[in-house]
Amino acid sequence: MKIRAGFEISYDCAQPTPMILQVSVHPSRQADLITWDGLQTDPRIPANTYHDTFGQFLPRHPRAGRAA
């Protein structure tokens, strides 16, 4: 089965709010992707990515602003 990744999420925070986003396709399914599953923000927000105990990639935005 092939997977088409893609979605749009909006949020609005009154002040900078740290966020951890669990939005990536599990690495075991990467070969099944027909579209890119990377994360883009507007405006650009720096993020660090780490693996959780289940092997998933989690982008962490330490001080996300009002919208992304």
CHARMM-style PDB file with segment names, atoms N, HN, CA, C and O in Angstrom:
ATOM      1  N   MET     1       0.842  -1.172   0.000  1.00  0.00      PROA
ATOM      2  CA  MET     1       0.000   0.000   0.000  1.00  0.00      PROA
ATOM      3  C   MET     1       0.891   1.240   0.000  1.00  0.00      PROA
ATOM      4  O   MET     1       1.841   1.325   0.778  1.00  0.00      PROA
ATOM      5  N   LYS     2       0.588   2.186  -0.861  1.00  0.00      PROA
ATOM      6  HN  LYS     2      -0.184   2.116  -1.493  1.00  0.00      PROA
ATOM      7  CA  LYS     2       1.327   3.442  -0.921  1.00  0.00      PROA
ATOM      8  C   LYS     2       0.605   4.496  -0.085  1.00  0.00      PROA
ATOM      9  O   LYS     2      -0.621   4.476   0.022  1.00  0.00      PROA
ATOM     10  N   ILE     3       1.365   5.412   0.504  1.00  0.00      PROA
ATOM     11  HN  ILE     3       2.361   5.429   0.417  1.00  0.00      PROA
ATOM     12  CA  ILE     3       0.816   6.444   1.390  1.00  0.00      PROA
ATOM     13  C   ILE     3       1.089   7.814   0.786  1.00  0.00      PROA
ATOM     14  O   ILE     3       2.219   8.119   0.406  1.00  0.00      PROA
ATOM     15  N   ARG     4       0.048   8.636   0.698  1.00  0.00      PROA
ATOM     16  HN  ARG     4      -0.870   8.388   1.007  1.00  0.00      PROA
ATOM     17  CA  ARG     4       0.205  10.029   0.272  1.00  0.00      PROA
ATOM     18  C   ARG     4       0.109  10.881   1.544  1.00  0.00      PROA
ATOM     19  O   ARG     4      -0.961  10.999   2.143  1.00  0.00      PROA
ATOM     20  N   ALA     5       1.229  11.466   1.943  1.00  0.00      PROA
ATOM     21  HN  ALA     5       2.097  11.370   1.457  1.00  0.00      PROA
ATOM     22  CA  ALA     5       1.278  12.277   3.161  1.00  0.00      PROA
ATOM     23  C   ALA     5       0.938  13.723   2.816  1.00  0.00      PROA
ATOM     24  O   ALA     5       1.275  14.209   1.737  1.00  0.00      PROA
ATOM     25  N   GLY     6       0.273  14.398   3.736  1.00  0.00      PROA
ATOM     26  HN  GLY     6       0.000  14.002   4.613  1.00  0.00      PROA
ATOM     27  CA  GLY     6       0.014  15.811   3.545  1.00  0.00      PROA
ATOM     28  C   GLY     6      -1.183  16.276   4.351  1.00  0.00      PROA
ATOM     29  O   GLY     6      -2.213  15.603   4.399  1.00  0.00      PROA
ATOM     30  N   PHE     7      -1.042  17.422   4.979  1.00  0.00      PROA
ATOM     31  HN  PHE     7      -0.205  17.969   4.940  1.00  0.00      PROA
ATOM     32  CA  PHE     7      -2.117  18.019   5.759  1.00  0.00      PROA
ATOM     33  C   PHE     7      -1.713  19.435   6.101  1.00  0.00      PROA
ATOM     34  O   PHE     7      -0.557  19.815   5.914  1.00  0.00      PROA
ATOM     35  N   GLU     8      -2.635  20.208   6.592  1.00  0.00      PROA
ATOM     36  HN  GLU     8      -3.574  19.899   6.744  1.00  0.00      PROA
ATOM     37  CA  GLU     8      -2.354  21.569   7.027  1.00  0.00      PROA
ATOM     38  C   GLU     8      -2.939  21.755   8.422  1.00  0.00      PROA
ATOM     39  O   GLU     8      -4.102  21.436   8.671  1.00  0.00      PROA
ATOM     40  N   ILE     9      -2.116  22.274   9.323  1.00  0.00      PROA
ATOM     41  HN  ILE     9      -1.172  22.533   9.120  1.00  0.00      PROA
ATOM     42  CA  ILE     9      -2.531  22.524  10.700  1.00  0.00      PROA
ATOM     43  C   ILE     9      -2.247  23.989  11.014  1.00  0.00      PROA
ATOM     44  O   ILE     9      -1.194  24.513  10.651  1.00  0.00      PROA
ATOM     45  N   SER    10      -3.182  24.646  11.685  1.00  0.00      PROA
ATOM     46  HN  SER    10      -4.037  24.220  11.980  1.00  0.00      PROA
ATOM     47  CA  SER    10      -2.972  26.026  12.127  1.00  0.00      PROA
ATOM     48  C   SER    10      -3.206  26.105  13.624  1.00  0.00      PROA
ATOM     49  O   SER    10      -4.060  25.405  14.168  1.00  0.00      PROA
ATOM     50  N   TYR    11      -2.446  26.959  14.282  1.00  0.00      PROA
ATOM     51  HN  TYR    11      -1.752  27.528  13.840  1.00  0.00      PROA
ATOM     52  CA  TYR    11      -2.673  27.213  15.697  1.00  0.00      PROA
ATOM     53  C   TYR    11      -2.340  28.663  15.983  1.00  0.00      PROA
ATOM     54  O   TYR    11      -1.615  29.309  15.227  1.00  0.00      PROA
ATOM     55  N   ASP    12      -2.876  29.166  17.081  1.00  0.00      PROA
ATOM     56  HN  ASP    12      -3.464  28.640  17.696  1.00  0.00      PROA
ATOM     57  CA  ASP    12      -2.652  30.543  17.497  1.00  0.00      PROA
ATOM     58  C   ASP    12      -2.430  30.549  18.999  1.00  0.00      PROA
ATOM     59  O   ASP    12      -3.309  30.147  19.761  1.00  0.00      PROA
ATOM     60  N   CYS    13      -1.259  31.004  19.428  1.00  0.00      PROA
ATOM     61  HN  CYS    13      -0.545  31.330  18.809  1.00  0.00      PROA
ATOM     62  CA  CYS    13      -0.917  31.048  20.846  1.00  0.00      PROA
ATOM     63  C   CYS    13      -0.684  32.502  21.250  1.00  0.00      PROA
ATOM     64  O   CYS    13      -0.067  33.262  20.505  1.00  0.00      PROA
ATOM     65  N   ALA    14      -1.164  32.881  22.399  1.00  0.00      PROA
ATOM     66  HN  ALA    14      -1.666  32.263  23.005  1.00  0.00      PROA
ATOM     67  CA  ALA    14      -1.026  34.257  22.869  1.00  0.00      PROA
ATOM     68  C   ALA    14       0.421  34.611  23.203  1.00  0.00      PROA
ATOM     69  O   ALA    14       0.785  35.787  23.196  1.00  0.00      PROA
ATOM     70  N   GLN    15       1.238  33.620  23.490  1.00  0.00      PROA
ATOM     71  HN  GLN    15       0.943  32.665  23.495  1.00  0.00      PROA
ATOM     72  CA  GLN    15       2.653  33.844  23.812  1.00  0.00      PROA
ATOM     73  C   GLN    15       3.449  32.666  23.276  1.00  0.00      PROA
ATOM     74  O   GLN    15       2.869  31.626  22.966  1.00  0.00      PROA
ATOM     75  N   PRO    16       4.773  32.805  23.160  1.00  0.00      PROA
ATOM     76  CA  PRO    16       5.584  31.672  22.686  1.00  0.00      PROA
ATOM     77  C   PRO    16       5.328  30.428  23.538  1.00  0.00      PROA
ATOM     78  O   PRO    16       5.382  30.480  24.767  1.00  0.00      PROA
ATOM     79  N   THR    17       5.050  29.317  22.868  1.00  0.00      PROA
ATOM     80  HN  THR    17       5.006  29.275  21.870  1.00  0.00      PROA
ATOM     81  CA  THR    17       4.666  28.082  23.539  1.00  0.00      PROA
ATOM     82  C   THR    17       5.477  26.910  22.973  1.00  0.00      PROA
ATOM     83  O   THR    17       5.390  26.635  21.776  1.00  0.00      PROA
ATOM     84  N   PRO    18       6.256  26.221  23.798  1.00  0.00      PROA
ATOM     85  CA  PRO    18       6.991  25.049  23.300  1.00  0.00      PROA
ATOM     86  C   PRO    18       6.014  23.975  22.824  1.00  0.00      PROA
ATOM     87  O   PRO    18       4.982  23.741  23.453  1.00  0.00      PROA
ATOM     88  N   MET    19       6.349  23.326  21.707  1.00  0.00      PROA
ATOM     89  HN  MET    19       7.187  23.516  21.197  1.00  0.00      PROA
ATOM     90  CA  MET    19       5.475  22.289  21.161  1.00  0.00      PROA
ATOM     91  C   MET    19       6.296  21.097  20.683  1.00  0.00      PROA
ATOM     92  O   MET    19       7.396  21.256  20.155  1.00  0.00      PROA
ATOM     93  N   ILE    20       5.748  19.912  20.875  1.00  0.00      PROA
ATOM     94  HN  ILE    20       4.854  19.783  21.304  1.00  0.00      PROA
ATOM     95  CA  ILE    20       6.292  18.685  20.300  1.00  0.00      PROA
ATOM     96  C   ILE    20       5.197  18.149  19.393  1.00  0.00      PROA
ATOM     97  O   ILE    20       4.077  17.900  19.840  1.00  0.00      PROA
ATOM     98  N   LEU    21       5.525  17.972  18.115  1.00  0.00      PROA
ATOM     99  HN  LEU    21       6.434  18.175  17.752  1.00  0.00      PROA
ATOM    100  CA  LEU    21       4.524  17.575  17.127  1.00  0.00      PROA
ATOM    101  C   LEU    21       4.750  16.136  16.694  1.00  0.00      PROA
ATOM    102  O   LEU    21       5.835  15.789  16.227  1.00  0.00      PROA
ATOM    103  N   GLN    22       3.736  15.302  16.844  1.00  0.00      PROA
ATOM    104  HN  GLN    22       2.855  15.584  17.223  1.00  0.00      PROA
ATOM    105  CA  GLN    22       3.836  13.905  16.428  1.00  0.00      PROA
ATOM    106  C   GLN    22       3.088  13.775  15.099  1.00  0.00      PROA
ATOM    107  O   GLN    22       1.960  13.285  15.046  1.00  0.00      PROA
ATOM    108  N   VAL    23       3.753  14.230  14.022  1.00  0.00      PROA
ATOM    109  HN  VAL    23       4.670  14.627  14.065  1.00  0.00      PROA
ATOM    110  CA  VAL    23       3.092  14.321  12.721  1.00  0.00      PROA
ATOM    111  C   VAL    23       3.822  13.575  11.602  1.00  0.00      PROA
ATOM    112  O   VAL    23       3.394  13.646  10.450  1.00  0.00      PROA
ATOM    113  N   SER    24       4.883  12.880  11.897  1.00  0.00      PROA
ATOM    114  HN  SER    24       5.231  12.822  12.833  1.00  0.00      PROA
ATOM    115  CA  SER    24       5.658  12.186  10.863  1.00  0.00      PROA
ATOM    116  C   SER    24       5.171  10.755  10.667  1.00  0.00      PROA
ATOM    117  O   SER    24       4.635  10.133  11.584  1.00  0.00      PROA
ATOM    118  N   VAL    25       5.366  10.252   9.467  1.00  0.00      PROA
ATOM    119  HN  VAL    25       5.801  10.757   8.722  1.00  0.00      PROA
ATOM    120  CA  VAL    25       5.087   8.851   9.181  1.00  0.00      PROA
ATOM    121  C   VAL    25       6.166   8.003   9.848  1.00  0.00      PROA
ATOM    122  O   VAL    25       7.340   8.373   9.826  1.00  0.00      PROA
ATOM    123  N   HSD    26       5.790   6.886  10.434  1.00  0.00      PROA
ATOM    124  HN  HSD    26       4.836   6.586  10.452  1.00  0.00      PROA
ATOM    125  CA  HSD    26       6.759   6.023  11.112  1.00  0.00      PROA
ATOM    126  C   HSD    26       7.841   5.592  10.122  1.00  0.00      PROA
ATOM    127  O   HSD    26       7.532   5.269   8.975  1.00  0.00      PROA
ATOM    128  N   PRO    27       9.100   5.582  10.549  1.00  0.00      PROA
ATOM    129  CA  PRO    27      10.199   5.217   9.651  1.00  0.00      PROA
ATOM    130  C   PRO    27      10.027   3.864   8.953  1.00  0.00      PROA
ATOM    131  O   PRO    27      10.549   3.679   7.853  1.00  0.00      PROA
ATOM    132  N   SER    28       9.325   2.936   9.548  1.00  0.00      PROA
ATOM    133  HN  SER    28       8.901   3.086  10.441  1.00  0.00      PROA
ATOM    134  CA  SER    28       9.122   1.631   8.916  1.00  0.00      PROA
ATOM    135  C   SER    28       8.234   1.718   7.680  1.00  0.00      PROA
ATOM    136  O   SER    28       8.182   0.774   6.892  1.00  0.00      PROA
ATOM    137  N   ARG    29       7.531   2.845   7.498  1.00  0.00      PROA
ATOM    138  HN  ARG    29       7.573   3.612   8.138  1.00  0.00      PROA
ATOM    139  CA  ARG    29       6.647   3.028   6.342  1.00  0.00      PROA
ATOM    140  C   ARG    29       7.208   4.025   5.334  1.00  0.00      PROA
ATOM    141  O   ARG    29       6.522   4.356   4.368  1.00  0.00      PROA
ATOM    142  N   GLN    30       8.440   4.516   5.527  1.00  0.00      PROA
ATOM    143  HN  GLN    30       8.997   4.247   6.312  1.00  0.00      PROA
ATOM    144  CA  GLN    30       9.034   5.500   4.621  1.00  0.00      PROA
ATOM    145  C   GLN    30       9.061   5.017   3.171  1.00  0.00      PROA
ATOM    146  O   GLN    30       8.831   5.810   2.258  1.00  0.00      PROA
ATOM    147  N   ALA    31       9.332   3.759   2.948  1.00  0.00      PROA
ATOM    148  HN  ALA    31       9.519   3.115   3.689  1.00  0.00      PROA
ATOM    149  CA  ALA    31       9.410   3.229   1.587  1.00  0.00      PROA
ATOM    150  C   ALA    31       8.051   3.243   0.883  1.00  0.00      PROA
ATOM    151  O   ALA    31       7.994   3.167  -0.344  1.00  0.00      PROA
ATOM    152  N   ASP    32       6.963   3.341   1.639  1.00  0.00      PROA
ATOM    153  HN  ASP    32       7.009   3.403   2.636  1.00  0.00      PROA
ATOM    154  CA  ASP    32       5.612   3.345   1.074  1.00  0.00      PROA
ATOM    155  C   ASP    32       5.110   4.745   0.722  1.00  0.00      PROA
ATOM    156  O   ASP    32       4.027   4.885   0.154  1.00  0.00      PROA
ATOM    157  N   LEU    33       5.873   5.768   1.048  1.00  0.00      PROA
ATOM    158  HN  LEU    33       6.753   5.654   1.509  1.00  0.00      PROA
ATOM    159  CA  LEU    33       5.430   7.141   0.782  1.00  0.00      PROA
ATOM    160  C   LEU    33       5.532   7.480  -0.704  1.00  0.00      PROA
ATOM    161  O   LEU    33       6.515   7.132  -1.359  1.00  0.00      PROA
ATOM    162  N   ILE    34       4.516   8.157  -1.231  1.00  0.00      PROA
ATOM    163  HN  ILE    34       3.718   8.440  -0.699  1.00  0.00      PROA
ATOM    164  CA  ILE    34       4.588   8.670  -2.597  1.00  0.00      PROA
ATOM    165  C   ILE    34       4.723  10.191  -2.595  1.00  0.00      PROA
ATOM    166  O   ILE    34       4.918  10.799  -3.647  1.00  0.00      PROA
ATOM    167  N   THR    35       4.621  10.803  -1.419  1.00  0.00      PROA
ATOM    168  HN  THR    35       4.462  10.309  -0.564  1.00  0.00      PROA
ATOM    169  CA  THR    35       4.853  12.240  -1.254  1.00  0.00      PROA
ATOM    170  C   THR    35       5.770  12.456  -0.060  1.00  0.00      PROA
ATOM    171  O   THR    35       5.902  11.581   0.797  1.00  0.00      PROA
ATOM    172  N   TRP    36       6.394  13.611  -0.007  1.00  0.00      PROA
ATOM    173  HN  TRP    36       6.286  14.322  -0.702  1.00  0.00      PROA
ATOM    174  CA  TRP    36       7.294  13.971   1.081  1.00  0.00      PROA
ATOM    175  C   TRP    36       6.497  14.193   2.363  1.00  0.00      PROA
ATOM    176  O   TRP    36       5.418  14.783   2.309  1.00  0.00      PROA
ATOM    177  N   ASP    37       6.991  13.742   3.507  1.00  0.00      PROA
ATOM    178  HN  ASP    37       7.868  13.263   3.551  1.00  0.00      PROA
ATOM    179  CA  ASP    37       6.267  13.936   4.768  1.00  0.00      PROA
ATOM    180  C   ASP    37       6.971  14.924   5.693  1.00  0.00      PROA
ATOM    181  O   ASP    37       6.730  14.919   6.900  1.00  0.00      PROA
ATOM    182  N   GLY    38       7.836  15.770   5.142  1.00  0.00      PROA
ATOM    183  HN  GLY    38       8.031  15.775   4.162  1.00  0.00      PROA
ATOM    184  CA  GLY    38       8.552  16.748   5.946  1.00  0.00      PROA
ATOM    185  C   GLY    38       7.645  17.841   6.480  1.00  0.00      PROA
ATOM    186  O   GLY    38       6.542  18.049   5.974  1.00  0.00      PROA
ATOM    187  N   LEU    39       8.107  18.527   7.488  1.00  0.00      PROA
ATOM    188  HN  LEU    39       9.003  18.358   7.899  1.00  0.00      PROA
ATOM    189  CA  LEU    39       7.345  19.585   8.140  1.00  0.00      PROA
ATOM    190  C   LEU    39       7.841  20.947   7.659  1.00  0.00      PROA
ATOM    191  O   LEU    39       9.044  21.211   7.661  1.00  0.00      PROA
ATOM    192  N   GLN    40       6.922  21.800   7.251  1.00  0.00      PROA
ATOM    193  HN  GLN    40       5.945  21.585   7.249  1.00  0.00      PROA
ATOM    194  CA  GLN    40       7.238  23.174   6.872  1.00  0.00      PROA
ATOM    195  C   GLN    40       6.390  24.101   7.725  1.00  0.00      PROA
ATOM    196  O   GLN    40       5.215  23.824   7.965  1.00  0.00      PROA
ATOM    197  N   THR    41       6.972  25.194   8.180  1.00  0.00      PROA
ATOM    198  HN  THR    41       7.927  25.419   7.985  1.00  0.00      PROA
ATOM    199  CA  THR    41       6.222  26.174   8.954  1.00  0.00      PROA
ATOM    200  C   THR    41       6.284  27.527   8.272  1.00  0.00      PROA
ATOM    201  O   THR    41       7.236  27.829   7.553  1.00  0.00      PROA
ATOM    202  N   ASP    42       5.268  28.333   8.502  1.00  0.00      PROA
ATOM    203  HN  ASP    42       4.495  28.088   9.086  1.00  0.00      PROA
ATOM    204  CA  ASP    42       5.210  29.683   7.955  1.00  0.00      PROA
ATOM    205  C   ASP    42       4.647  30.593   9.032  1.00  0.00      PROA
ATOM    206  O   ASP    42       3.458  30.507   9.338  1.00  0.00      PROA
ATOM    207  N   PRO    43       5.465  31.466   9.617  1.00  0.00      PROA
ATOM    208  CA  PRO    43       6.866  31.722   9.294  1.00  0.00      PROA
ATOM    209  C   PRO    43       7.759  30.571   9.750  1.00  0.00      PROA
ATOM    210  O   PRO    43       7.353  29.710  10.531  1.00  0.00      PROA
ATOM    211  N   ARG    44       8.991  30.584   9.233  1.00  0.00      PROA
ATOM    212  HN  ARG    44       9.321  31.283   8.598  1.00  0.00      PROA
ATOM    213  CA  ARG    44       9.940  29.525   9.593  1.00  0.00      PROA
ATOM    214  C   ARG    44      10.234  29.566  11.089  1.00  0.00      PROA
ATOM    215  O   ARG    44      10.487  30.629  11.656  1.00  0.00      PROA
ATOM    216  N   ILE    45      10.196  28.396  11.716  1.00  0.00      PROA
ATOM    217  HN  ILE    45       9.990  27.533  11.255  1.00  0.00      PROA
ATOM    218  CA  ILE    45      10.458  28.264  13.147  1.00  0.00      PROA
ATOM    219  C   ILE    45      11.525  27.197  13.308  1.00  0.00      PROA
ATOM    220  O   ILE    45      11.370  26.097  12.778  1.00  0.00      PROA
ATOM    221  N   PRO    46      12.611  27.490  14.030  1.00  0.00      PROA
ATOM    222  CA  PRO    46      13.635  26.454  14.225  1.00  0.00      PROA
ATOM    223  C   PRO    46      13.076  25.273  15.022  1.00  0.00      PROA
ATOM    224  O   PRO    46      12.279  25.453  15.943  1.00  0.00      PROA
ATOM    225  N   ALA    47      13.501  24.078  14.656  1.00  0.00      PROA
ATOM    226  HN  ALA    47      14.149  23.932  13.908  1.00  0.00      PROA
ATOM    227  CA  ALA    47      13.034  22.874  15.346  1.00  0.00      PROA
ATOM    228  C   ALA    47      14.181  21.889  15.486  1.00  0.00      PROA
ATOM    229  O   ALA    47      15.071  21.819  14.638  1.00  0.00      PROA
ATOM    230  N   ASN    48      14.144  21.137  16.562  1.00  0.00      PROA
ATOM    231  HN  ASN    48      13.421  21.194  17.251  1.00  0.00      PROA
ATOM    232  CA  ASN    48      15.052  20.012  16.768  1.00  0.00      PROA
ATOM    233  C   ASN    48      14.221  18.745  16.619  1.00  0.00      PROA
ATOM    234  O   ASN    48      13.071  18.708  17.057  1.00  0.00      PROA
ATOM    235  N   THR    49      14.779  17.717  16.014  1.00  0.00      PROA
ATOM    236  HN  THR    49      15.713  17.747  15.659  1.00  0.00      PROA
ATOM    237  CA  THR    49      14.048  16.469  15.835  1.00  0.00      PROA
ATOM    238  C   THR    49      14.729  15.375  16.651  1.00  0.00      PROA
ATOM    239  O   THR    49      15.956  15.275  16.666  1.00  0.00      PROA
ATOM    240  N   TYR    50      13.943  14.572  17.315  1.00  0.00      PROA
ATOM    241  HN  TYR    50      12.946  14.653  17.303  1.00  0.00      PROA
ATOM    242  CA  TYR    50      14.494  13.437  18.054  1.00  0.00      PROA
ATOM    243  C   TYR    50      13.588  12.229  17.869  1.00  0.00      PROA
ATOM    244  O   TYR    50      12.475  12.364  17.360  1.00  0.00      PROA
ATOM    245  N   HSD    51      14.048  11.057  18.274  1.00  0.00      PROA
ATOM    246  HN  HSD    51      14.952  10.948  18.687  1.00  0.00      PROA
ATOM    247  CA  HSD    51      13.278   9.823  18.183  1.00  0.00      PROA
ATOM    248  C   HSD    51      12.660   9.518  19.544  1.00  0.00      PROA
ATOM    249  O   HSD    51      13.309   9.671  20.578  1.00  0.00      PROA
ATOM    250  N   ASP    52      11.398   9.086  19.533  1.00  0.00      PROA
ATOM    251  HN  ASP    52      10.871   8.962  18.693  1.00  0.00      PROA
ATOM    252  CA  ASP    52      10.796   8.645  20.786  1.00  0.00      PROA
ATOM    253  C   ASP    52      11.087   7.156  20.985  1.00  0.00      PROA
ATOM    254  O   ASP    52      11.803   6.554  20.184  1.00  0.00      PROA
ATOM    255  N   THR    53      10.549   6.571  22.025  1.00  0.00      PROA
ATOM    256  HN  THR    53       9.968   7.060  22.675  1.00  0.00      PROA
ATOM    257  CA  THR    53      10.838   5.163  22.329  1.00  0.00      PROA
ATOM    258  C   THR    53      10.208   4.203  21.327  1.00  0.00      PROA
ATOM    259  O   THR    53      10.537   3.017  21.320  1.00  0.00      PROA
ATOM    260  N   PHE    54       9.297   4.703  20.473  1.00  0.00      PROA
ATOM    261  HN  PHE    54       9.029   5.666  20.478  1.00  0.00      PROA
ATOM    262  CA  PHE    54       8.673   3.878  19.444  1.00  0.00      PROA
ATOM    263  C   PHE    54       9.360   4.032  18.091  1.00  0.00      PROA
ATOM    264  O   PHE    54       8.932   3.429  17.107  1.00  0.00      PROA
ATOM    265  N   GLY    55      10.431   4.843  18.036  1.00  0.00      PROA
ATOM    266  HN  GLY    55      10.779   5.333  18.835  1.00  0.00      PROA
ATOM    267  CA  GLY    55      11.183   5.025  16.808  1.00  0.00      PROA
ATOM    268  C   GLY    55      10.642   6.098  15.886  1.00  0.00      PROA
ATOM    269  O   GLY    55      11.093   6.219  14.747  1.00  0.00      PROA
ATOM    270  N   GLN    56       9.687   6.877  16.355  1.00  0.00      PROA
ATOM    271  HN  GLN    56       9.320   6.779  17.280  1.00  0.00      PROA
ATOM    272  CA  GLN    56       9.114   7.926  15.520  1.00  0.00      PROA
ATOM    273  C   GLN    56       9.936   9.207  15.634  1.00  0.00      PROA
ATOM    274  O   GLN    56      10.530   9.485  16.676  1.00  0.00      PROA
ATOM    275  N   PHE    57       9.961   9.984  14.546  1.00  0.00      PROA
ATOM    276  HN  PHE    57       9.478   9.757  13.700  1.00  0.00      PROA
ATOM    277  CA  PHE    57      10.616  11.285  14.546  1.00  0.00      PROA
ATOM    278  C   PHE    57       9.649  12.324  15.104  1.00  0.00      PROA
ATOM    279  O   PHE    57       8.500  12.398  14.669  1.00  0.00      PROA
ATOM    280  N   LEU    58      10.105  13.121  16.057  1.00  0.00      PROA
ATOM    281  HN  LEU    58      11.038  13.060  16.411  1.00  0.00      PROA
ATOM    282  CA  LEU    58       9.268  14.151  16.665  1.00  0.00      PROA
ATOM    283  C   LEU    58       9.957  15.503  16.554  1.00  0.00      PROA
ATOM    284  O   LEU    58      10.996  15.717  17.178  1.00  0.00      PROA
ATOM    285  N   PRO    59       9.390  16.427  15.764  1.00  0.00      PROA
ATOM    286  CA  PRO    59       9.955  17.776  15.742  1.00  0.00      PROA
ATOM    287  C   PRO    59       9.571  18.518  17.016  1.00  0.00      PROA
ATOM    288  O   PRO    59       8.415  18.479  17.438  1.00  0.00      PROA
ATOM    289  N   ARG    60      10.531  19.187  17.621  1.00  0.00      PROA
ATOM    290  HN  ARG    60      11.470  19.219  17.278  1.00  0.00      PROA
ATOM    291  CA  ARG    60      10.287  19.963  18.839  1.00  0.00      PROA
ATOM    292  C   ARG    60      10.596  21.418  18.533  1.00  0.00      PROA
ATOM    293  O   ARG    60      11.714  21.767  18.154  1.00  0.00      PROA
ATOM    294  N   HSD    61       9.594  22.251  18.704  1.00  0.00      PROA
ATOM    295  HN  HSD    61       8.686  21.968  19.012  1.00  0.00      PROA
ATOM    296  CA  HSD    61       9.751  23.693  18.503  1.00  0.00      PROA
ATOM    297  C   HSD    61       9.849  24.338  19.886  1.00  0.00      PROA
ATOM    298  O   HSD    61       8.843  24.466  20.583  1.00  0.00      PROA
ATOM    299  N   PRO    62      11.053  24.743  20.282  1.00  0.00      PROA
ATOM    300  CA  PRO    62      11.238  25.210  21.653  1.00  0.00      PROA
ATOM    301  C   PRO    62      10.494  26.497  21.981  1.00  0.00      PROA
ATOM    302  O   PRO    62      10.083  26.675  23.127  1.00  0.00      PROA
ATOM    303  N   ARG    63      10.303  27.401  21.027  1.00  0.00      PROA
ATOM    304  HN  ARG    63      10.638  27.257  20.096  1.00  0.00      PROA
ATOM    305  CA  ARG    63       9.615  28.655  21.329  1.00  0.00      PROA
ATOM    306  C   ARG    63       8.755  29.072  20.144  1.00  0.00      PROA
ATOM    307  O   ARG    63       8.952  30.149  19.581  1.00  0.00      PROA
ATOM    308  N   ALA    64       7.812  28.234  19.768  1.00  0.00      PROA
ATOM    309  HN  ALA    64       7.652  27.360  20.225  1.00  0.00      PROA
ATOM    310  CA  ALA    64       6.938  28.554  18.634  1.00  0.00      PROA
ATOM    311  C   ALA    64       6.149  29.816  18.929  1.00  0.00      PROA
ATOM    312  O   ALA    64       5.711  30.036  20.058  1.00  0.00      PROA
ATOM    313  N   GLY    65       5.971  30.638  17.913  1.00  0.00      PROA
ATOM    314  HN  GLY    65       6.327  30.459  16.996  1.00  0.00      PROA
ATOM    315  CA  GLY    65       5.266  31.912  18.079  1.00  0.00      PROA
ATOM    316  C   GLY    65       3.773  31.791  17.904  1.00  0.00      PROA
ATOM    317  O   GLY    65       3.167  30.823  18.364  1.00  0.00      PROA
ATOM    318  N   ARG    66       3.171  32.764  17.243  1.00  0.00      PROA
ATOM    319  HN  ARG    66       3.663  33.550  16.869  1.00  0.00      PROA
ATOM    320  CA  ARG    66       1.717  32.836  17.163  1.00  0.00      PROA
ATOM    321  C   ARG    66       1.088  31.856  16.186  1.00  0.00      PROA
ATOM    322  O   ARG    66      -0.011  31.366  16.445  1.00  0.00      PROA
ATOM    323  N   ALA    67       1.740  31.558  15.084  1.00  0.00      PROA
ATOM    324  HN  ALA    67       2.633  31.957  14.874  1.00  0.00      PROA
ATOM    325  CA  ALA    67       1.092  30.645  14.130  1.00  0.00      PROA
ATOM    326  C   ALA    67       2.133  29.888  13.325  1.00  0.00      PROA
ATOM    327  O   ALA    67       3.226  30.392  13.065  1.00  0.00      PROA
ATOM    328  N   ALA    68       1.783  28.685  12.940  1.00  0.00      PROA
ATOM    329  HN  ALA    68       0.896  28.275  13.152  1.00  0.00      PROA
ATOM    330  CA  ALA    68       2.666  27.876  12.087  1.00  0.00      PROA
ATOM    331  C   ALA    68       1.822  26.924  11.278  1.00  0.00      PROA
ATOM    332  OT1 ALA    68       2.355  26.145  10.488  1.00  0.00      PROA
TER     333      ALA     68
END
